[in-house]
Every structure is written in C-alpha cells, then in structure tokens.
Amino acid sequence: MKLEDLDLFVRTADSGNITAAARDLDISPAAASAAIKRLEQQVDNSLFIRSTRKLRLTAAGERFLPHCRRVLAELIEATQALAQDKTQLSGALKISVSSDFGRNLLLPWLDDFMQQHPLISISLNASDSLSDFYRDRVDIALRYGKPEDSSLVAFPICETQRVLCAAPEYLARYGTPQHPKALAEHNCLLYLVGERTYDVWSFSHQQESMKIRVQGNRICNDADLVHRWAVSGQGIAFKSRLDMVQDLQAGNVIELLAEYSTEPANLWLICPNRKQVTPAVLMFRDMLRQRCKALLES
C-alpha cells in the first residue's frame, strides 16, 4: 500500500472531487482514478460512491479515513523529528526564572540541555521579581501562574498545587496542625510576591473553603530562602509542590493537611511575542515538560 495513495484518498475525501485532489498532487485525473481503484482493491472495499458531480465516502471509507489521517500525521511528525536531529540548535537564550526553581531544579537540567546542544548559550536571571521583557531583554520567563497579559505567548509546563510542609524537627518541637485554622499557632515562613507579602493561604475540603491569614518571624524576597528555612526546621512553608518535591521524597519535610486542596501553582514558560518562539525555545519547553512530569510522578 503506497503512502501516496493514502494521501490522495484523504485529499479526495476532503474535497469530494478527485480532479481537485489530483491537481493538488500534480498528477493527472486518470492517474488519480487508477490510484483510488488500486487502493480499493488492496483494502477489498469500495471507498467512494461515485456520482456525476461529487464523490461521497462509503461506510467503509468513513471507517478507513481516520486511520489514514493518523498514518500520514505520524509520518510528517517522524520526518520533522529526523530533520531536527540533523540541525544543531544554536543561539543565545536569556532566561528569567524564579529563585527556588532556578537554583534547585533548573541548573542541572540546563547542564544536560547545553551538553545536548553545545551551540546554545544561556544567560540566566534567577529572581522572584517579575520580569519586564523589554527592559530586561528577556527571551523566556519561567513563572508560576498564567500571565494576565494576553499579548504574551504562554506555554503550560506542568500542573501542580501548593503544598503545606515542615521539617520533622519542627513538628516534633511544636506539634502538627490538624486544621488550617491551627496555623495561627505556628511559625509560618513568608515571602514576597511582587510587592505583597504572601500571608493569606487558601484551603478547601469537601464543602469547606477558607482563607487563613498567617504570620511568622521570618520573611524574605527570595522564595529559595523559605525553602531552606523549612528544611532546617524554622517553620511551616506553603510552596509549589514542584519546588519541594525532592525534599518531600527524601523525608526532609513532611506534607501537612494533605486531605485539603490548595491553590494551583502551575508552571508556565512565557515569551514576549511569537518571534521569540524559536526552535531552541520549543526544544527547551519540551525538555522542561518531560523533566517536570518525571519529577512529579517519581
């Protein structure tokens, strides 16, 4: 069975006209008719009901069509993948990333990415301050939460939520909260989101939803420090599960109130415009998706 015949079949089904399909493929109508007849003989079914004006799919043709579309789409994807393999990615990427994700997860991933693509160079800005794409000349920003500015190009990287957690040493000393309201009795580790202290934490369970205002004796403008304070037993943190997952798996921190749903903390890759969406950016995006998925599922 020839792929050219499958392509002709799909085009004919879409247009309802074998002459138009033949013109698209730069072959004669007679050659196209012969190809359709050859395909029908191979599948041992009539694929079209022929009339004087238009071709219409038979029931067998209707069933056969989606399979042909899938085969042709997979062929195109495979061809593109081979073409990418032959073309080395190159250029400079200026990346803005949140402090915790950048320092504790992204750095080793970047090393592997640059080993695979040695002509890529990276300029990294690790900060929890929101990037001004035009002032900072940033190509990519990695941030939790979808941007409100609809003019930006945003790709979802992974879906996750915030996790409430503390070190075993802290819990042994001060006890484990059994309800979000009990957080008022604990030292909560705070950081700034923009210019605002992130001190109102949201929880829901069954029909109960609540916003809890928390307080603590430590606050900073760098969420990585909150991470480190939590691991060292200084208080309770409320951060993206992606940021904390390795310490959760290692037992360095314990998840609290796991029966409660918390706020989403989805990771997004953001570009200032479509011109910045280069093959290198798309490859970087795909690498991030694979790594984050593997980490959260491990």
Backbone bond lengths (Angstrom), bond angles and torsions (degrees), N, CA, C in turn:
res aa  C-N    CA-C-N  psi(-1)  N-CA   C-N-CA  omega(-1)  CA-C   N-CA-C  phi
1 M - - - 1.469 - - 1.539 108.63 -
2 K 1.333 116.30 124.85 1.454 120.89 -176.23 1.532 111.14 -87.45
3 L 1.335 115.45 138.34 1.464 119.73 176.57 1.527 110.81 -63.14
4 E 1.345 115.92 -32.29 1.471 119.33 178.60 1.529 110.68 -62.29
5 D 1.337 116.17 -35.87 1.466 119.86 179.05 1.531 110.57 -69.16
6 L 1.337 116.27 -39.04 1.475 119.61 177.32 1.523 110.49 -63.70
7 D 1.335 116.52 -41.88 1.461 120.76 178.91 1.523 110.24 -61.86
8 L 1.320 116.49 -44.24 1.456 120.75 178.21 1.528 110.62 -61.86
9 F 1.321 117.45 -42.96 1.461 121.45 179.24 1.535 110.73 -58.74
10 V 1.336 117.37 -46.46 1.466 121.12 -179.36 1.521 110.61 -63.45
11 R 1.320 116.94 -44.64 1.470 120.19 -179.62 1.533 111.21 -64.19
12 T 1.329 116.11 -39.51 1.461 119.60 178.98 1.524 110.41 -66.10
13 A 1.323 116.81 -41.53 1.471 120.71 178.23 1.526 110.61 -62.14
14 D 1.337 117.14 -39.37 1.468 120.89 -178.20 1.526 111.69 -69.25
15 S 1.330 116.27 -39.62 1.468 120.00 -175.61 1.523 113.18 -92.44
16 G 1.345 116.30 -22.49 1.458 120.24 -175.11 1.513 112.73 69.31
17 N 1.339 116.79 17.00 1.463 121.06 -174.29 1.516 108.42 -146.23
18 I 1.310 116.58 114.92 1.459 119.77 -176.79 1.523 111.98 -70.58
19 T 1.333 117.49 -29.43 1.466 120.56 178.58 1.527 110.33 -66.14
20 A 1.336 116.42 -42.04 1.462 119.95 178.65 1.525 110.77 -65.41
21 A 1.337 116.91 -40.96 1.460 120.13 178.43 1.520 110.63 -64.17
22 A 1.340 117.39 -39.76 1.460 121.22 178.61 1.529 110.53 -63.65
23 R 1.345 116.00 -40.05 1.462 119.75 178.97 1.527 111.09 -63.37
24 D 1.340 116.92 -40.03 1.471 120.40 178.45 1.517 111.47 -60.30
25 L 1.329 116.33 -35.62 1.463 120.65 -176.59 1.528 112.84 -96.10
26 D 1.333 115.65 3.75 1.469 121.45 177.78 1.536 111.84 58.18
27 I 1.348 115.15 45.53 1.462 120.45 172.99 1.527 107.28 -128.39
28 S 1.336 115.80 166.73 1.462 119.37 -178.60 1.529 109.90 -78.42
29 P 1.349 117.30 153.86 1.474 120.14 175.61 1.518 112.33 -56.70
30 A 1.333 116.63 -35.85 1.463 119.31 179.80 1.529 110.94 -64.97
31 A 1.338 116.04 -42.22 1.471 119.77 178.61 1.525 110.21 -65.31
32 A 1.315 116.40 -37.02 1.461 120.33 178.77 1.526 110.68 -65.83
33 S 1.328 117.39 -44.39 1.464 120.64 178.22 1.518 111.57 -60.81
34 A 1.333 115.86 -40.92 1.466 120.03 179.07 1.529 110.36 -64.50
35 A 1.350 117.07 -37.35 1.469 120.33 -179.76 1.525 110.83 -67.34
36 I 1.337 117.56 -40.05 1.467 120.56 178.89 1.529 109.73 -65.21
37 K 1.337 116.90 -43.06 1.469 119.82 178.32 1.521 110.67 -62.29
38 R 1.350 116.35 -39.34 1.477 120.14 179.06 1.529 110.19 -63.57
39 L 1.310 116.48 -41.33 1.465 120.66 179.74 1.535 110.55 -65.96
40 E 1.315 116.25 -41.57 1.470 119.88 179.07 1.528 111.31 -62.66
41 Q 1.336 116.37 -37.77 1.460 119.86 177.48 1.529 110.72 -65.64
42 Q 1.345 116.50 -38.48 1.467 120.13 -177.47 1.526 111.89 -69.50
43 V 1.334 116.98 -35.33 1.475 119.41 -179.66 1.526 111.44 -93.30
44 D 1.343 115.51 -4.07 1.472 122.20 178.05 1.529 111.44 55.91
45 N 1.333 114.79 44.18 1.466 120.96 178.45 1.523 108.84 -154.93
46 S 1.320 115.98 146.11 1.461 119.84 169.97 1.527 108.01 -76.45
47 L 1.308 116.14 132.05 1.455 120.47 -176.59 1.522 112.41 -101.62
48 F 1.335 117.34 -22.79 1.457 121.38 -178.71 1.521 110.90 -130.26
49 I 1.307 115.14 146.95 1.461 122.40 166.75 1.514 106.00 -97.82
50 R 1.302 116.65 119.20 1.453 121.27 -172.56 1.530 110.56 -94.39
51 S 1.335 115.32 132.75 1.461 121.00 172.00 1.518 107.37 -128.63
52 T 1.322 116.65 178.32 1.469 119.49 -176.35 1.524 111.67 -69.26
53 R 1.323 118.22 -29.04 1.462 120.31 -174.57 1.530 114.09 -104.08
54 K 1.329 116.89 -35.56 1.453 118.93 -170.02 1.517 110.62 -150.40
55 L 1.334 114.87 151.61 1.457 120.96 173.91 1.531 109.33 -94.59
56 R 1.310 116.21 142.42 1.457 121.49 178.10 1.519 108.68 -129.47
57 L 1.331 116.16 138.65 1.457 120.53 -177.98 1.526 111.05 -66.66
58 T 1.333 115.45 140.20 1.455 120.45 169.21 1.532 108.66 -77.98
59 A 1.316 117.48 174.94 1.463 121.07 176.15 1.526 110.62 -60.50
60 A 1.342 115.97 -39.35 1.469 119.97 177.14 1.524 110.70 -64.87
61 G 1.337 115.79 -40.52 1.455 120.03 178.11 1.521 112.27 -62.47
62 E 1.345 116.63 -39.25 1.470 121.35 177.79 1.520 110.37 -61.03
63 R 1.328 116.29 -41.58 1.472 119.45 -179.87 1.516 112.03 -71.68
64 F 1.304 116.98 -32.44 1.462 122.11 -176.23 1.532 111.98 -77.38
65 L 1.333 117.02 -31.17 1.465 122.05 -171.78 1.531 113.50 -58.60
66 P 1.339 120.63 -50.71 1.469 118.53 -177.17 1.525 113.53 -62.31
67 H 1.339 116.51 -31.51 1.459 119.26 177.24 1.530 110.49 -66.68
68 C 1.326 116.36 -40.25 1.469 120.13 178.14 1.528 110.76 -64.80
69 R 1.309 116.45 -42.16 1.478 119.61 178.03 1.535 110.22 -58.47
70 R 1.328 116.06 -44.67 1.463 120.06 -177.81 1.532 111.08 -64.64
71 V 1.323 117.36 -42.21 1.468 120.89 179.33 1.524 110.28 -61.06
72 L 1.326 117.27 -45.98 1.461 121.05 -178.27 1.523 110.97 -67.08
73 A 1.345 117.19 -38.88 1.467 120.12 178.98 1.520 111.08 -64.81
74 E 1.333 116.88 -40.40 1.459 120.31 179.46 1.525 111.21 -67.23
75 L 1.324 116.33 -34.84 1.463 119.73 176.93 1.522 110.49 -64.28
76 I 1.331 116.80 -44.23 1.464 120.54 178.92 1.525 110.28 -61.87
77 E 1.331 116.49 -44.18 1.462 120.39 -179.38 1.526 110.91 -63.02
78 A 1.328 116.51 -41.82 1.463 120.27 179.62 1.519 111.03 -65.02
79 T 1.327 116.67 -40.04 1.466 120.69 178.84 1.520 110.84 -64.18
80 Q 1.330 116.46 -41.98 1.467 120.32 178.85 1.521 110.93 -64.57
81 A 1.329 116.33 -38.60 1.467 119.74 179.72 1.522 110.76 -63.39
82 L 1.336 116.74 -41.14 1.459 119.84 177.79 1.517 111.48 -65.63
83 A 1.330 116.13 -37.82 1.463 119.60 178.56 1.514 110.80 -64.55
84 Q 1.343 117.11 -38.55 1.457 120.23 178.00 1.517 111.23 -65.58
85 D 1.342 116.41 -38.21 1.460 120.13 179.35 1.523 111.60 -60.10
86 K 1.339 116.60 -32.11 1.461 120.46 -176.93 1.523 112.25 -82.20
87 T 1.323 116.40 -16.33 1.454 120.17 -175.74 1.513 109.36 -108.18
88 Q 1.325 116.83 116.85 1.452 120.23 178.44 1.518 109.93 -75.90
89 L 1.328 115.25 130.88 1.453 119.69 175.64 1.515 109.54 -71.67
90 S 1.314 116.08 142.66 1.460 120.06 179.94 1.521 108.96 -146.69
91 G 1.326 115.22 168.04 1.456 120.87 176.99 1.518 111.57 117.21
92 A 1.326 114.68 178.37 1.463 121.76 -178.73 1.522 109.84 -108.64
93 L 1.327 116.23 138.53 1.456 122.36 175.71 1.523 108.52 -120.38
94 K 1.332 115.91 122.74 1.461 120.04 173.80 1.515 107.41 -101.74
95 I 1.340 115.63 115.70 1.457 122.21 -170.26 1.519 109.81 -116.37
96 S 1.325 115.66 130.51 1.464 121.77 171.14 1.521 107.79 -105.49
97 V 1.327 116.15 131.14 1.464 119.82 -174.81 1.520 109.16 -142.35
98 S 1.333 116.35 148.35 1.464 120.02 177.01 1.525 109.60 -64.13
99 S 1.329 115.90 150.71 1.462 121.29 -169.20 1.523 112.96 -60.12
100 D 1.317 117.81 -47.80 1.460 121.19 -175.21 1.521 111.06 -66.73
101 F 1.328 117.08 -52.31 1.462 121.05 179.76 1.526 110.41 -60.22
102 G 1.336 116.76 -42.33 1.455 120.21 -177.32 1.511 113.09 -63.96
103 R 1.324 116.85 -47.05 1.458 119.84 -174.52 1.522 112.98 -76.35
104 N 1.327 116.71 -38.86 1.460 119.71 -168.57 1.518 114.92 -98.68
105 L 1.331 117.71 -19.22 1.463 119.84 179.59 1.520 112.64 -121.93
106 L 1.328 116.54 -47.84 1.464 119.67 -170.17 1.525 113.51 -69.33
107 L 1.325 118.64 -35.13 1.472 119.96 -172.94 1.529 112.99 -55.80
108 P 1.323 120.52 -51.08 1.474 118.03 178.92 1.522 112.50 -67.44
109 W 1.338 117.37 -31.33 1.457 119.75 177.10 1.530 110.24 -65.38
110 L 1.332 116.34 -38.99 1.465 120.21 177.81 1.520 110.97 -63.33
111 D 1.325 116.87 -40.04 1.467 119.98 178.57 1.527 110.55 -57.21
112 D 1.340 115.82 -46.77 1.470 119.60 179.91 1.524 111.04 -65.12
113 F 1.326 116.72 -41.56 1.463 121.24 -179.38 1.528 110.89 -61.49
114 M 1.320 116.48 -42.36 1.473 119.92 -178.31 1.522 111.46 -74.51
115 Q 1.322 117.14 -27.04 1.465 119.21 173.67 1.521 110.44 -66.59
116 Q 1.320 116.26 -40.46 1.463 120.79 179.34 1.524 111.49 -71.56
117 H 1.325 117.37 -28.43 1.463 122.24 -177.07 1.531 108.62 -129.49
118 P 1.323 117.47 76.74 1.469 121.36 -171.67 1.526 114.60 -66.49
119 L 1.322 119.14 -13.90 1.461 120.59 178.89 1.528 112.03 -88.74
120 I 1.329 117.05 -0.09 1.466 121.72 176.25 1.524 109.12 -87.60
121 S 1.330 116.77 137.15 1.464 121.37 171.51 1.525 108.50 -119.27
122 I 1.326 115.47 148.52 1.457 122.06 -172.75 1.523 110.52 -123.15
123 S 1.323 115.98 134.48 1.466 122.47 168.21 1.520 106.16 -118.28
124 L 1.345 116.44 118.22 1.463 121.50 -170.02 1.529 110.41 -113.76
125 N 1.343 114.41 130.53 1.463 121.32 175.19 1.525 107.58 -119.12
126 A 1.344 117.05 104.33 1.465 121.90 -179.56 1.519 108.79 -96.88
127 S 1.325 115.74 107.91 1.455 120.50 -177.01 1.517 108.83 -160.56
128 D 1.339 116.22 150.19 1.458 120.04 176.40 1.519 112.09 -89.53
129 S 1.335 117.58 -0.90 1.459 120.67 174.95 1.518 109.15 -73.99
130 L 1.325 116.52 140.93 1.455 120.41 177.80 1.515 109.96 -67.61
131 S 1.338 115.68 137.16 1.457 119.97 -176.51 1.527 111.29 -82.18
132 D 1.312 115.11 140.22 1.462 122.01 166.44 1.520 105.79 -96.53
133 F 1.345 116.63 107.29 1.457 120.20 -173.11 1.519 112.43 -57.19
134 Y 1.306 116.96 -36.84 1.459 119.91 -173.21 1.523 111.28 -83.91
135 R 1.337 116.65 -38.79 1.465 119.03 178.21 1.524 110.49 -71.73
136 D 1.334 117.11 -42.73 1.460 121.18 -175.54 1.520 113.20 -88.52
137 R 1.346 117.35 -6.80 1.474 122.06 -179.46 1.537 111.09 54.57
138 V 1.320 116.01 47.92 1.458 122.51 -178.63 1.522 109.73 -90.74
139 D 1.336 116.80 135.88 1.469 121.51 175.59 1.524 111.43 -86.23
140 I 1.337 115.87 -38.08 1.462 122.27 -174.69 1.520 108.59 -138.69
141 A 1.325 117.13 139.27 1.462 121.55 168.45 1.525 108.36 -123.51
142 L 1.308 116.16 136.05 1.464 121.89 175.12 1.515 107.35 -109.62
143 R 1.335 115.76 115.48 1.457 120.13 -174.65 1.530 110.24 -141.94
144 Y 1.332 115.28 152.11 1.456 121.36 173.35 1.526 108.60 -82.63
145 G 1.343 115.82 129.47 1.457 121.23 -179.58 1.512 111.98 97.92
146 K 1.340 116.04 135.00 1.461 121.68 179.28 1.522 109.79 -68.89
147 P 1.341 118.11 134.84 1.470 119.55 -179.05 1.522 111.49 -66.90
148 E 1.328 115.14 145.16 1.462 120.16 179.06 1.525 111.80 -77.64
149 D 1.325 117.64 -23.62 1.461 122.50 -178.56 1.532 109.49 -75.16
150 S 1.329 116.66 110.13 1.463 120.89 -175.79 1.524 112.88 -72.86
151 S 1.338 118.03 -11.40 1.469 120.13 179.26 1.529 111.58 -77.78
152 L 1.335 117.06 -15.61 1.467 120.90 179.44 1.523 109.95 -81.94
153 V 1.317 116.11 153.24 1.462 121.92 175.98 1.523 107.51 -97.44
154 A 1.327 117.03 119.18 1.460 121.44 -174.32 1.519 110.74 -122.96
155 F 1.332 116.11 128.31 1.466 122.54 177.21 1.525 109.10 -111.89
156 P 1.329 119.38 126.52 1.467 120.03 175.17 1.525 110.32 -69.47
157 I 1.317 116.36 136.05 1.464 121.43 178.36 1.525 110.70 -102.96
158 C 1.327 117.33 -50.10 1.459 119.26 176.59 1.518 109.45 -158.06
159 E 1.329 115.10 155.07 1.458 121.70 176.49 1.519 109.12 -104.32
160 T 1.318 115.89 129.96 1.453 120.87 176.99 1.520 108.21 -156.82
161 Q 1.321 116.56 179.76 1.457 121.72 -179.61 1.518 109.90 -129.71
162 R 1.315 114.91 170.13 1.460 119.49 172.51 1.528 109.08 -73.02
163 V 1.310 114.88 150.00 1.452 120.49 178.29 1.529 108.69 -126.04
164 L 1.324 116.15 135.37 1.461 122.61 176.12 1.521 106.81 -90.01
165 C 1.335 117.80 126.76 1.457 118.82 -174.59 1.523 111.23 -154.39
166 A 1.320 114.59 159.33 1.463 121.81 177.43 1.519 108.46 -154.99
167 A 1.330 115.76 159.89 1.459 121.01 179.16 1.533 110.58 -73.54
168 P 1.333 117.75 150.57 1.467 120.29 177.10 1.530 112.53 -55.36
169 E 1.350 117.01 -34.93 1.464 120.18 -179.61 1.523 111.29 -63.64
170 Y 1.323 116.39 -41.01 1.466 119.61 179.06 1.528 110.15 -65.21
171 L 1.317 117.23 -45.00 1.461 120.93 -177.56 1.526 111.12 -65.98
172 A 1.339 117.00 -35.78 1.462 119.76 177.93 1.528 110.87 -65.48
173 R 1.313 116.40 -31.82 1.465 121.19 -177.22 1.520 112.42 -83.22
174 Y 1.346 116.40 -39.10 1.469 119.22 -170.71 1.533 113.99 -118.41
175 G 1.308 117.86 -2.97 1.451 120.49 179.17 1.519 112.26 89.11
176 T 1.333 115.60 166.26 1.464 122.48 -177.32 1.522 110.03 -105.87
177 P 1.320 119.38 122.75 1.473 120.66 178.67 1.530 110.41 -64.52
178 Q 1.345 116.25 136.57 1.451 121.78 -179.28 1.523 112.57 -103.07
179 H 1.323 116.96 -7.02 1.464 122.54 -179.28 1.520 107.54 -151.90
180 P 1.352 118.56 146.48 1.466 119.51 179.29 1.528 114.04 -52.27
181 K 1.333 117.66 -33.84 1.463 119.48 -179.35 1.528 111.83 -64.21
182 A 1.333 116.78 -23.64 1.462 120.51 179.09 1.523 112.28 -70.29
183 L 1.324 117.51 -12.43 1.464 119.97 178.21 1.528 111.76 -62.67
184 A 1.327 116.69 -21.72 1.472 120.09 177.50 1.525 111.50 -61.70
185 E 1.328 116.81 -21.59 1.461 121.30 -178.84 1.525 112.20 -94.29
186 H 1.328 117.01 4.07 1.470 120.48 -174.97 1.519 111.58 -119.79
187 N 1.341 113.80 162.42 1.460 120.82 176.39 1.522 108.91 -86.90
188 C 1.324 116.92 109.48 1.463 121.70 -178.05 1.521 109.59 -100.05
189 L 1.306 115.68 137.34 1.463 122.47 -174.75 1.523 108.82 -91.48
190 L 1.317 116.43 123.05 1.460 121.63 -168.67 1.516 111.45 -115.70
191 Y 1.338 114.62 151.18 1.461 120.43 174.55 1.525 108.93 -144.14
192 L 1.319 115.16 168.08 1.454 121.34 -176.97 1.518 110.48 -91.66
193 V 1.318 116.36 137.66 1.464 122.90 169.36 1.519 105.53 -113.29
194 G 1.329 115.94 106.58 1.466 119.26 -169.51 1.515 108.40 67.91
195 E 1.314 116.94 -122.73 1.460 121.78 177.99 1.526 111.72 -102.70
196 R 1.326 117.77 4.98 1.460 121.38 -172.50 1.525 111.08 -110.56
197 T 1.315 115.23 136.80 1.458 120.11 174.69 1.524 109.79 -71.72
198 Y 1.307 116.55 126.73 1.463 120.85 -178.69 1.535 108.27 -84.77
199 D 1.337 115.67 84.76 1.461 120.29 -174.44 1.531 112.88 -124.16
200 V 1.335 117.95 13.69 1.460 121.89 173.07 1.525 107.18 -118.94
201 W 1.331 115.15 111.46 1.454 120.86 -173.82 1.530 109.53 -108.26
202 S 1.339 116.70 136.25 1.474 121.78 -173.64 1.521 111.47 -107.26
203 F 1.340 115.05 140.13 1.461 122.19 179.86 1.530 108.99 -141.11
204 S 1.321 116.44 153.47 1.466 120.75 173.06 1.516 109.13 -147.63
205 H 1.339 114.27 147.36 1.470 120.69 179.26 1.515 107.86 -154.22
206 Q 1.337 115.32 119.27 1.463 121.32 -175.48 1.532 108.85 55.13
207 Q 1.321 118.84 -117.63 1.466 120.67 -178.33 1.529 112.55 -95.61
208 E 1.317 116.79 5.13 1.466 120.50 -174.39 1.527 110.53 -103.15
209 S 1.323 117.24 123.67 1.464 122.82 174.64 1.514 108.09 -125.29
210 M 1.306 116.30 143.39 1.465 118.24 -178.04 1.515 110.53 -154.84
211 K 1.312 114.61 151.89 1.456 123.09 172.01 1.522 107.04 -115.60
212 I 1.311 116.27 124.37 1.453 121.92 -175.28 1.530 109.19 -112.35
213 R 1.315 116.61 122.99 1.469 120.16 174.02 1.526 108.12 -85.18
214 V 1.311 116.18 124.15 1.462 121.54 -175.62 1.527 109.91 -113.98
215 Q 1.320 114.84 168.12 1.460 119.50 177.27 1.516 109.19 -148.68
216 G 1.310 115.42 163.49 1.456 120.60 179.50 1.509 110.36 -168.49
217 N 1.318 115.57 175.49 1.463 120.25 -176.44 1.524 113.46 -98.05
218 R 1.355 117.02 9.14 1.463 120.50 179.33 1.526 109.36 -135.74
219 I 1.313 115.19 129.55 1.460 121.37 177.75 1.525 107.80 -145.38
220 C 1.320 116.92 143.78 1.463 119.73 179.93 1.524 109.80 -152.40
221 N 1.328 115.77 170.25 1.463 121.36 178.50 1.526 111.14 -100.64
222 D 1.328 116.42 15.62 1.463 122.23 -177.85 1.528 107.76 -132.34
223 A 1.344 116.66 108.67 1.462 120.60 -174.52 1.529 112.39 -66.88
224 D 1.328 117.75 -20.25 1.461 119.87 176.21 1.529 110.76 -65.02
225 L 1.335 117.58 -32.92 1.463 120.17 177.46 1.524 110.99 -67.34
226 V 1.339 117.05 -36.91 1.464 120.04 175.06 1.528 109.71 -60.32
227 H 1.300 116.22 -42.91 1.468 121.81 176.58 1.529 109.77 -55.77
228 R 1.317 116.25 -49.67 1.474 120.60 -176.39 1.527 111.47 -67.76
229 W 1.335 116.14 -39.20 1.461 118.79 176.80 1.527 111.14 -61.29
230 A 1.347 115.82 -40.87 1.463 119.27 -179.57 1.527 110.85 -62.97
231 V 1.325 116.90 -45.90 1.465 120.98 -178.86 1.529 110.77 -63.78
232 S 1.331 117.54 -33.41 1.470 120.67 -178.54 1.527 112.94 -84.49
233 G 1.344 117.57 3.88 1.452 120.73 173.51 1.510 115.62 85.13
234 Q 1.335 117.59 24.36 1.463 120.54 -176.61 1.521 113.96 -88.85
235 G 1.325 118.59 -11.34 1.457 120.02 -179.08 1.514 112.05 166.60
236 I 1.336 115.13 -166.35 1.463 122.44 -177.71 1.528 109.14 -103.76
237 A 1.336 116.35 132.88 1.461 122.15 179.48 1.522 110.05 -110.09
238 F 1.331 115.01 153.78 1.472 122.22 177.26 1.518 106.20 -133.34
239 K 1.347 115.56 91.71 1.461 120.65 -170.72 1.521 110.54 -135.10
240 S 1.314 115.03 170.96 1.462 120.25 176.74 1.524 110.43 -56.44
241 R 1.336 115.46 135.81 1.468 119.44 176.28 1.521 110.66 -58.65
242 L 1.326 117.29 -33.89 1.464 120.53 179.45 1.524 110.61 -59.95
243 D 1.339 117.51 -41.44 1.460 120.78 179.10 1.526 111.92 -65.54
244 M 1.337 116.95 -35.56 1.465 121.22 -171.33 1.521 113.78 -99.78
245 V 1.333 118.35 -5.68 1.467 120.69 -167.34 1.527 112.68 -59.34
246 Q 1.330 117.91 -38.47 1.463 119.09 -178.08 1.526 111.37 -66.94
247 D 1.333 117.26 -39.25 1.465 120.13 178.30 1.523 111.48 -73.35
248 L 1.329 117.46 -31.28 1.461 120.36 173.29 1.524 110.58 -63.76
249 Q 1.321 116.68 -44.27 1.461 120.91 -179.46 1.527 111.67 -66.31
250 A 1.331 115.73 -34.72 1.472 120.24 -178.86 1.524 112.55 -81.75
251 G 1.332 117.36 -10.06 1.451 120.01 -177.98 1.516 113.79 82.34
252 N 1.337 117.51 9.83 1.463 120.46 178.54 1.524 111.31 -70.24
253 V 1.335 116.43 -28.44 1.459 122.18 172.65 1.528 107.89 -134.27
254 I 1.320 114.98 156.33 1.464 121.91 -178.20 1.531 108.51 -115.70
255 E 1.335 115.96 134.73 1.466 119.38 176.33 1.517 109.86 -72.18
256 L 1.345 115.51 136.38 1.458 122.33 -179.18 1.528 110.25 -113.61
257 L 1.320 116.48 149.58 1.460 122.38 175.91 1.524 111.62 50.63
258 A 1.332 116.10 46.29 1.464 121.07 -174.21 1.526 112.24 -64.49
259 E 1.320 117.63 -20.35 1.467 120.16 -179.74 1.527 111.93 -75.56
260 Y 1.321 117.84 -10.96 1.456 121.64 179.59 1.532 110.47 -93.05
261 S 1.324 116.73 138.23 1.458 121.18 171.36 1.529 108.35 -79.60
262 T 1.308 115.54 145.42 1.461 120.51 -178.56 1.522 110.27 -123.56
263 E 1.305 115.79 -175.65 1.463 120.85 -176.52 1.523 110.93 -69.68
264 P 1.331 118.31 145.79 1.470 119.71 173.48 1.520 110.80 -66.02
265 A 1.310 115.24 146.81 1.466 121.26 175.98 1.526 107.88 -136.77
266 N 1.327 115.45 57.37 1.460 121.00 -175.65 1.521 110.50 -73.47
267 L 1.325 115.63 139.86 1.461 121.51 -178.93 1.522 109.92 -93.13
268 W 1.342 116.12 134.48 1.460 122.57 -179.16 1.524 110.14 -126.74
269 L 1.318 115.32 144.67 1.465 122.04 168.68 1.521 107.08 -101.12
270 I 1.323 116.73 125.43 1.461 121.78 -171.90 1.522 110.02 -121.67
271 C 1.331 115.91 132.92 1.465 122.81 175.66 1.531 108.70 -119.47
272 P 1.339 117.94 148.84 1.463 119.35 -178.42 1.526 113.75 -67.58
273 N 1.339 117.78 -29.27 1.464 121.03 -179.76 1.519 108.94 -162.95
274 R 1.335 116.36 173.30 1.466 120.56 -175.62 1.522 112.34 -69.00
275 K 1.332 118.02 -24.49 1.459 120.04 178.37 1.520 111.72 -62.93
276 Q 1.338 116.40 -26.74 1.459 120.54 -179.14 1.528 112.46 -81.35
277 V 1.334 117.01 -8.26 1.472 120.14 -178.27 1.530 108.11 -84.74
278 T 1.316 115.55 80.81 1.457 122.92 -178.02 1.528 110.60 -90.50
279 P 1.337 118.31 168.44 1.473 119.40 174.23 1.526 112.63 -55.25
280 A 1.338 117.28 -35.82 1.464 120.28 178.64 1.522 110.85 -64.97
281 V 1.329 117.27 -40.84 1.460 121.32 178.63 1.529 110.19 -64.59
282 L 1.317 117.30 -43.16 1.472 120.52 179.96 1.527 111.30 -65.77
283 M 1.318 117.01 -38.62 1.462 119.90 177.55 1.530 110.50 -66.45
284 F 1.341 115.53 -40.55 1.460 121.06 177.23 1.528 110.47 -62.60
285 R 1.342 116.67 -43.29 1.462 121.75 176.66 1.520 111.30 -57.98
286 D 1.340 117.11 -46.68 1.463 120.64 -177.81 1.525 110.80 -64.72
287 M 1.346 116.56 -38.10 1.456 120.01 177.22 1.526 110.68 -61.75
288 L 1.341 116.83 -44.16 1.464 120.97 179.92 1.526 111.09 -62.12
289 R 1.321 116.95 -43.63 1.465 120.09 179.39 1.521 111.30 -59.73
290 Q 1.314 117.16 -44.32 1.464 120.76 -179.11 1.519 111.18 -65.45
291 R 1.326 116.43 -44.38 1.473 120.77 -177.32 1.530 110.97 -66.83
292 C 1.317 117.24 -45.22 1.468 120.28 -178.70 1.522 110.45 -65.05
293 K 1.323 116.92 -42.45 1.473 120.42 179.10 1.516 110.58 -60.95
294 A 1.341 116.54 -46.06 1.464 120.70 -179.02 1.520 110.56 -63.38
295 L 1.327 117.49 -39.49 1.458 120.93 -177.97 1.525 111.29 -67.88
296 L 1.319 117.08 -44.45 1.458 120.32 -177.75 1.527 111.97 -71.28
297 E 1.329 117.66 -25.07 1.461 120.83 -178.83 1.518 113.21 -93.94
298 S 1.328 116.71 -5.88 1.476 119.57 -176.22 1.523 111.76 -75.59
